[in-house]
Amino acid sequence: MTKEKEQKSVAKETKKSEDLICLFTEKTQSADSVIRIRWCIDKDVFEDLKMRKVENAHLLLVVVKYGENPWHRKEVLRKLVPLEQEMEFIQFKGPGLHKIMTTIVWDIDGNADRLKKTFLTSYHRNCYDTNVLTYERDKLAKPNDISLRTDGIDGGGVLEVDVAEGFFAKDPPKWLSEWVNLFFTWKPTDQCDFRKRCILAFSIQPILVLIWLIGKELTTIGIGLFLLLCGIRGVDFSPVRHPFRSEMNEIWNKLEGSIFFNKKYPFLAAFTPIFVLTIFITLLLVTNYVPDLDVNIEKTMILSAVAVTFLCLIITIFWSIYWGLIISCEKITACVYKLKAKPCKPKWEIEEKRKRARDFQKELALEKEYENLSSVVCTGRQLEPSLAALPEKKRTIYLRFLDLKAKVCKPFAEH
């Protein structure tokens, strides 16, 4: 009983603490556009997570560009990182004062995919379906208030970073930027993203643009001619003259109705060009082809109906024989299996045995997870935010890639 009381008191104390997560970076003043950040968690938080048997705990990391007014505080980055990863790279979107806020969250069933869907699903760039900030936008909301399927600690770590202006990449020339970003809604985030788009822009993009241009021009001209043949006023042919600058829907945005559909002169509808042209083509086809046909239509229809009926009958017979053979083979196989099989155990006993096996495997996996997580507990010393300072097993391919990317790819500043 005393141990349970102590554990409950630990859980309450972790919620009251303000330094539950300690964050470390190279420097907070005149910082680079890409920084490395490391973290460690309070020992009481670790014990609390272990006591509650939390699975797949993640660090929710939110970067807000700071301002005096709450409405000038803009969320520019959100990441959900496995807690045991120990280090992450943050790529800023522009110079200025930024506030990095973190907390620990998890799915109540240990479902990491659902946790990512809850926090990272977005409807716009840097705009997410789930809001994680308070009204003042200066700290994170309680995780259990965000979603019914998620939980987390009440508190975390906060770090203010002033990003210098000279560390961002220069914007490419306007003509190059327009050509490279032709098929993309958003501008590239960094130089690596821009280089990847350049490979596409100067390889297969010219062919795709040519096909798209011919298709758009033909479609736009066809729609415009159809509207003119209907006598529609206000047809705008600017998409034909400027296919890159104009959208196709501009051709019918300013329509004013047809000159041939007039309440005062209803007989003008009979002189609509599209109507006259349709009648002329129909008469031309009838006069050219109908006299040459010498086929009894009634006999053709009867023979076609008989042929279709006979074909359906043959298909039905063969289909029935096919499925009859399959069902018979399945029944014979089942009978042979029952004769050879030994008496089965009750179903509830089998399910209970499987459940015990699953619980045992789950306990082993959880024990291994917290063994790995023990390296994230704070020891009272400063942590160096570098790949070389990480334990060998934590230097994953993912972190090595981000470390290399931070050296060769500068982000573009968003204006």
C-alpha positions as CSV (number, residue, x, y, z in Angstrom):
1,M,0.0,0.0,0.0
2,T,2.8,2.4,0.9
3,K,4.5,1.8,-2.5
4,E,1.2,2.5,-4.4
5,K,0.8,5.8,-2.5
6,E,4.4,6.8,-3.3
7,Q,3.9,6.0,-7.0
8,K,0.7,8.1,-7.0
9,S,2.4,11.0,-5.3
10,V,5.2,10.8,-7.9
11,A,2.7,11.0,-10.7
12,K,1.2,14.1,-9.2
13,E,4.6,15.7,-8.6
14,T,5.6,15.2,-12.3
15,K,2.5,17.1,-13.4
16,K,3.4,20.1,-11.2
17,S,7.0,20.3,-12.2
18,E,8.0,22.9,-14.9
19,D,11.4,21.3,-15.9
20,L,10.2,17.9,-16.9
21,I,12.2,18.1,-20.2
22,C,15.6,19.7,-20.5
23,L,16.5,21.0,-24.0
24,F,20.1,21.6,-25.2
25,T,21.3,23.3,-28.3
26,E,24.6,24.9,-29.6
27,K,23.5,28.5,-28.9
28,T,20.3,30.5,-28.5
29,Q,21.5,33.9,-29.8
30,S,22.3,34.5,-33.5
31,A,21.6,30.8,-34.1
32,D,22.0,29.0,-37.5
33,S,19.0,28.3,-39.7
34,V,19.3,24.6,-38.9
35,I,20.1,23.6,-35.3
36,R,20.6,20.3,-33.5
37,I,18.6,19.9,-30.3
38,R,19.0,17.2,-27.6
39,W,16.8,16.4,-24.7
40,C,16.6,14.5,-21.4
41,I,13.6,13.9,-19.1
42,D,13.3,14.1,-15.4
43,K,13.7,10.9,-13.5
44,D,10.3,11.2,-11.9
45,V,8.7,11.5,-15.4
46,F,10.6,8.3,-16.4
47,E,9.3,6.4,-13.4
48,D,5.8,7.7,-14.0
49,L,5.8,6.5,-17.6
50,K,7.2,3.1,-16.5
51,M,4.6,2.8,-13.8
52,R,1.7,3.6,-16.2
53,K,3.2,1.2,-18.8
54,V,3.1,3.8,-21.5
55,E,4.0,2.4,-25.0
56,N,5.6,4.3,-27.8
57,A,6.0,7.6,-26.0
58,H,6.8,10.5,-28.4
59,L,8.2,14.0,-28.0
60,L,5.9,16.6,-29.4
61,L,8.1,19.4,-30.6
62,V,6.4,22.7,-31.7
63,V,8.3,25.8,-33.0
64,V,6.5,29.2,-32.8
65,K,7.8,32.4,-34.3
66,Y,7.4,34.8,-31.5
67,G,5.8,38.2,-31.4
68,E,4.4,40.7,-28.8
69,N,0.8,40.1,-29.9
70,P,-0.6,36.5,-29.6
71,W,-2.0,36.8,-33.1
72,H,1.5,37.5,-34.4
73,R,2.8,34.2,-33.0
74,K,2.9,31.8,-35.9
75,E,3.5,28.0,-35.6
76,V,6.2,27.3,-38.2
77,L,7.1,23.7,-37.4
78,R,5.7,20.7,-35.7
79,K,7.5,17.3,-35.2
80,L,6.6,14.1,-33.4
81,V,9.8,12.2,-32.5
82,P,10.3,8.9,-30.6
83,L,11.4,9.9,-27.1
84,E,14.3,7.5,-27.2
85,Q,15.8,9.2,-30.3
86,E,17.5,11.8,-28.0
87,M,18.3,14.3,-30.8
88,E,16.5,16.0,-33.7
89,F,17.3,18.7,-36.2
90,I,15.1,21.8,-36.4
91,Q,14.9,23.8,-39.7
92,F,13.6,27.3,-39.2
93,K,11.5,29.1,-41.8
94,G,12.9,32.6,-41.3
95,P,15.0,34.9,-39.0
96,G,13.7,36.2,-35.7
97,L,12.8,35.1,-32.2
98,H,11.4,31.5,-32.0
99,K,10.1,29.6,-29.1
100,I,10.6,25.8,-29.0
101,M,8.0,24.0,-26.9
102,T,8.0,20.3,-26.1
103,T,6.0,17.8,-24.2
104,I,5.6,14.0,-24.0
105,V,2.5,12.4,-25.6
106,W,1.3,8.9,-26.4
107,D,-1.6,7.0,-27.7
108,I,-3.6,5.2,-25.0
109,D,-3.4,2.0,-26.9
110,G,0.2,2.4,-27.9
111,N,-0.7,3.0,-31.6
112,A,2.1,5.2,-33.0
113,D,0.5,5.6,-36.4
114,R,-2.7,6.9,-34.9
115,L,-0.7,9.3,-32.7
116,K,1.0,10.7,-35.8
117,K,-2.3,11.0,-37.6
118,T,-3.7,13.0,-34.7
119,F,-0.9,15.5,-34.4
120,L,0.5,15.7,-37.9
121,T,-2.5,15.7,-40.2
122,S,-2.6,19.1,-41.9
123,Y,-5.0,20.9,-44.2
124,H,-2.5,23.6,-45.3
125,R,1.2,24.2,-45.1
126,N,2.1,24.6,-41.4
127,C,-1.6,24.5,-40.5
128,Y,-2.7,21.3,-38.7
129,D,-6.1,19.8,-38.0
130,T,-5.3,19.5,-34.3
131,N,-4.4,22.7,-32.4
132,V,-1.9,22.1,-29.6
133,L,-1.4,25.7,-28.4
134,T,-3.2,27.6,-25.8
135,Y,-5.2,30.8,-26.6
136,E,-2.1,33.0,-25.9
137,R,0.0,30.7,-28.1
138,D,2.8,30.8,-25.6
139,K,2.6,27.2,-24.3
140,L,1.2,23.8,-25.2
141,A,-2.2,22.7,-24.2
142,K,-2.8,19.6,-22.0
143,P,-2.4,16.5,-24.2
144,N,-5.4,14.8,-22.8
145,D,-7.5,17.8,-23.7
146,I,-6.4,17.6,-27.4
147,S,-7.8,14.2,-28.2
148,L,-9.7,11.4,-26.4
149,R,-7.3,8.8,-27.8
150,T,-4.1,10.5,-26.6
151,D,-2.6,11.3,-23.2
152,G,0.6,13.0,-22.0
153,I,2.4,14.8,-19.2
154,D,1.2,18.3,-18.2
155,G,4.3,20.3,-18.8
156,G,7.6,20.0,-20.7
157,G,10.5,22.0,-21.9
158,V,10.7,25.5,-23.4
159,L,13.7,27.0,-25.2
160,E,13.9,30.5,-26.9
161,V,16.2,30.8,-30.0
162,D,17.0,33.9,-31.9
163,V,17.7,33.0,-35.5
164,A,20.2,35.1,-37.4
165,E,19.3,36.4,-40.9
166,G,22.6,35.6,-42.7
167,F,22.3,31.8,-42.4
168,F,19.5,31.4,-45.0
169,A,20.0,30.6,-48.7
170,K,19.5,33.3,-51.3
171,D,16.4,33.0,-53.5
172,P,17.1,31.7,-57.0
173,P,16.5,34.0,-60.1
174,K,12.8,34.6,-60.8
175,W,12.8,32.9,-64.2
176,L,14.5,29.8,-62.8
177,S,12.2,29.7,-59.8
178,E,9.0,30.0,-62.0
179,W,10.2,27.2,-64.3
180,V,11.4,24.8,-61.5
181,N,8.2,25.3,-59.3
182,L,5.8,25.2,-62.3
183,F,4.1,22.0,-61.2
184,F,4.3,22.6,-57.4
185,T,1.9,24.5,-55.2
186,W,4.5,25.4,-52.5
187,K,8.0,26.9,-52.8
188,P,10.9,24.5,-51.9
189,T,11.8,24.5,-48.2
190,D,15.6,24.3,-48.7
191,Q,18.3,23.9,-51.3
192,C,18.1,20.1,-51.4
193,D,14.4,20.4,-52.2
194,F,15.2,22.9,-55.0
195,R,17.9,20.7,-56.5
196,K,15.5,17.7,-56.7
197,R,13.0,19.9,-58.5
198,C,15.7,21.1,-60.9
199,I,16.4,17.5,-61.9
200,L,12.8,17.1,-62.9
201,A,12.6,20.6,-64.5
202,F,15.5,20.0,-66.9
203,S,14.8,16.3,-67.8
204,I,11.2,15.2,-68.4
205,Q,9.4,18.5,-67.6
206,P,9.9,20.1,-71.1
207,I,8.1,17.0,-72.6
208,L,5.3,17.1,-70.0
209,V,4.9,20.9,-70.5
210,L,4.6,20.5,-74.2
211,I,1.9,17.8,-73.9
212,W,0.1,19.8,-71.3
213,L,0.3,23.0,-73.4
214,I,-1.1,21.3,-76.5
215,G,-3.8,19.6,-74.5
216,K,-4.8,22.9,-72.7
217,E,-4.7,24.9,-75.9
218,L,-6.9,22.5,-77.9
219,T,-9.3,22.1,-75.0
220,T,-9.6,25.8,-74.4
221,I,-10.1,26.6,-78.1
222,G,-12.7,23.8,-78.3
223,I,-14.7,25.2,-75.4
224,G,-14.4,28.8,-76.7
225,L,-15.7,27.8,-80.2
226,F,-18.6,25.8,-78.7
227,L,-19.6,28.8,-76.6
228,L,-19.4,31.1,-79.7
229,L,-21.5,28.6,-81.8
230,C,-24.1,28.9,-79.0
231,G,-24.0,32.7,-79.4
232,I,-22.7,33.2,-75.8
233,R,-21.4,36.7,-75.1
234,G,-18.4,37.6,-72.9
235,V,-16.2,34.7,-74.0
236,D,-12.6,35.5,-72.9
237,F,-9.8,34.0,-75.0
238,S,-7.0,35.2,-72.7
239,P,-6.2,31.6,-71.6
240,V,-5.4,30.8,-75.3
241,R,-3.0,33.8,-75.6
242,H,-1.5,33.3,-72.1
243,P,-1.7,29.6,-71.2
244,F,0.9,29.9,-68.4
245,R,-0.5,33.0,-66.7
246,S,-4.2,32.3,-67.1
247,E,-6.5,29.5,-65.8
248,M,-8.8,27.6,-68.2
249,N,-11.9,28.7,-66.2
250,E,-11.2,32.4,-67.1
251,I,-12.7,31.6,-70.6
252,W,-16.3,31.4,-69.1
253,N,-16.0,33.6,-66.0
254,K,-17.5,36.6,-67.6
255,L,-20.3,35.0,-69.7
256,E,-23.4,37.1,-70.3
257,G,-25.9,34.8,-72.0
258,S,-26.7,34.0,-75.6
259,I,-27.8,36.5,-78.2
260,F,-30.1,33.9,-79.8
261,F,-32.2,33.2,-76.6
262,N,-34.2,36.3,-76.3
263,K,-37.7,36.5,-74.7
264,K,-38.7,39.3,-77.0
265,Y,-37.7,37.4,-80.2
266,P,-38.0,33.6,-79.3
267,F,-37.8,32.6,-83.0
268,L,-34.0,33.5,-83.0
269,A,-33.3,30.3,-81.1
270,A,-33.9,28.4,-84.4
271,F,-30.9,30.2,-85.9
272,T,-28.4,29.3,-83.3
273,P,-25.2,28.3,-85.1
274,I,-24.7,25.1,-83.1
275,F,-28.4,24.1,-83.8
276,V,-28.2,24.8,-87.5
277,L,-24.9,23.0,-87.9
278,T,-26.2,19.9,-86.1
279,I,-29.3,19.7,-88.3
280,F,-27.1,20.2,-91.4
281,I,-24.7,17.4,-90.5
282,T,-27.5,15.0,-89.5
283,L,-29.3,15.6,-92.9
284,L,-26.0,15.1,-94.7
285,L,-25.4,11.7,-93.0
286,V,-28.9,10.5,-93.6
287,T,-28.9,11.3,-97.3
288,N,-25.5,9.7,-97.8
289,Y,-25.8,6.4,-95.9
290,V,-29.5,5.4,-95.3
291,P,-30.4,4.6,-99.0
292,D,-27.5,2.2,-99.3
293,L,-28.7,0.0,-96.4
294,D,-30.7,-3.1,-97.3
295,V,-31.1,-4.9,-94.0
296,N,-34.3,-6.2,-92.3
297,I,-34.2,-4.5,-89.0
298,E,-36.7,-6.8,-87.3
299,K,-34.9,-10.0,-88.2
300,T,-31.6,-8.5,-87.0
301,M,-33.0,-7.6,-83.6
302,I,-34.6,-11.1,-83.1
303,L,-31.3,-12.9,-84.0
304,S,-29.3,-10.6,-81.7
305,A,-31.7,-11.3,-78.8
306,V,-31.5,-15.0,-79.3
307,A,-27.7,-15.0,-79.6
308,V,-27.3,-13.0,-76.3
309,T,-29.8,-15.3,-74.5
310,F,-27.9,-18.4,-75.7
311,L,-24.6,-17.0,-74.7
312,C,-25.9,-16.1,-71.2
313,L,-27.2,-19.7,-70.8
314,I,-23.9,-21.3,-71.7
315,I,-22.0,-19.0,-69.3
316,T,-24.4,-19.9,-66.5
317,I,-24.1,-23.6,-67.1
318,F,-20.3,-23.6,-67.1
319,W,-20.1,-21.3,-64.1
320,S,-22.4,-23.6,-62.1
321,I,-20.3,-26.7,-63.0
322,Y,-17.1,-24.8,-62.0
323,W,-18.3,-23.7,-58.6
324,G,-19.9,-27.1,-58.0
325,L,-16.6,-28.8,-58.5
326,I,-14.8,-26.3,-56.2
327,I,-17.4,-26.7,-53.4
328,S,-17.3,-30.5,-53.7
329,C,-13.5,-30.6,-53.4
330,E,-13.6,-28.3,-50.4
331,K,-16.1,-30.6,-48.6
332,I,-14.1,-33.7,-49.4
333,T,-10.9,-32.0,-48.1
334,A,-12.7,-30.9,-44.9
335,C,-14.0,-34.5,-44.3
336,V,-10.6,-36.0,-44.7
337,Y,-9.1,-33.4,-42.4
338,K,-11.7,-34.1,-39.7
339,L,-11.0,-37.8,-39.9
340,K,-7.2,-37.3,-39.4
341,A,-7.4,-34.5,-36.9
342,K,-7.2,-35.0,-33.2
343,P,-9.9,-33.8,-30.8
344,C,-9.6,-30.0,-30.5
345,K,-9.4,-28.1,-27.3
346,P,-12.2,-25.8,-26.3
347,K,-12.2,-22.5,-28.1
348,W,-12.0,-20.4,-24.8
349,E,-9.0,-22.3,-23.7
350,I,-7.2,-21.7,-27.0
351,E,-8.0,-17.9,-26.8
352,E,-6.8,-17.7,-23.2
353,K,-3.5,-19.4,-24.1
354,R,-3.0,-16.9,-27.0
355,K,-3.8,-14.0,-24.7
356,R,-1.3,-15.1,-22.1
357,A,1.3,-15.4,-24.9
358,R,0.5,-11.9,-26.3
359,D,0.7,-10.4,-22.8
360,F,4.0,-12.1,-22.1
361,Q,5.5,-10.8,-25.4
362,K,4.1,-7.3,-24.7
363,E,5.8,-7.3,-21.2
364,L,9.1,-8.3,-22.8
365,A,8.8,-5.6,-25.5
366,L,7.9,-3.0,-22.8
367,E,10.8,-4.0,-20.6
368,K,13.2,-3.6,-23.6
369,E,11.7,-0.3,-24.5
370,Y,12.3,1.2,-21.1
371,E,15.7,-0.2,-21.0
372,N,16.5,1.8,-24.1
373,L,14.6,4.8,-22.7
374,S,16.7,4.9,-19.5
375,S,19.5,6.7,-21.5
376,V,17.2,9.7,-21.9
377,V,16.9,10.3,-18.1
378,C,18.7,13.5,-17.0
379,T,21.9,13.0,-15.0
380,G,22.5,16.7,-14.1
381,R,25.2,17.4,-16.7
382,Q,25.0,19.3,-20.0
383,L,24.4,17.3,-23.1
384,E,26.3,18.1,-26.3
385,P,24.0,18.5,-29.3
386,S,26.1,16.6,-31.8
387,L,26.0,13.3,-33.6
388,A,29.5,12.3,-32.2
389,A,28.3,12.8,-28.6
390,L,25.4,10.4,-29.0
391,P,25.8,6.7,-28.0
392,E,26.8,4.5,-30.9
393,K,23.5,2.7,-31.2
394,K,21.6,6.1,-31.3
395,R,23.5,7.3,-34.4
396,T,20.9,6.1,-36.8
397,I,20.9,6.4,-40.6
398,Y,18.1,9.0,-40.2
399,L,20.1,11.2,-38.0
400,R,23.3,10.8,-40.1
401,F,21.2,11.9,-43.2
402,L,19.9,14.9,-41.4
403,D,23.3,15.8,-40.1
404,L,24.7,15.7,-43.7
405,K,21.7,17.6,-45.0
406,A,22.2,20.4,-42.4
407,K,25.7,20.9,-43.8
408,V,24.9,21.1,-47.5
409,C,21.3,22.4,-47.6
410,K,20.4,25.8,-46.3
411,P,16.7,26.6,-46.0
412,F,15.0,29.4,-47.8
413,A,13.5,32.2,-45.7
414,E,9.7,32.5,-46.0
415,H,8.6,36.1,-46.5
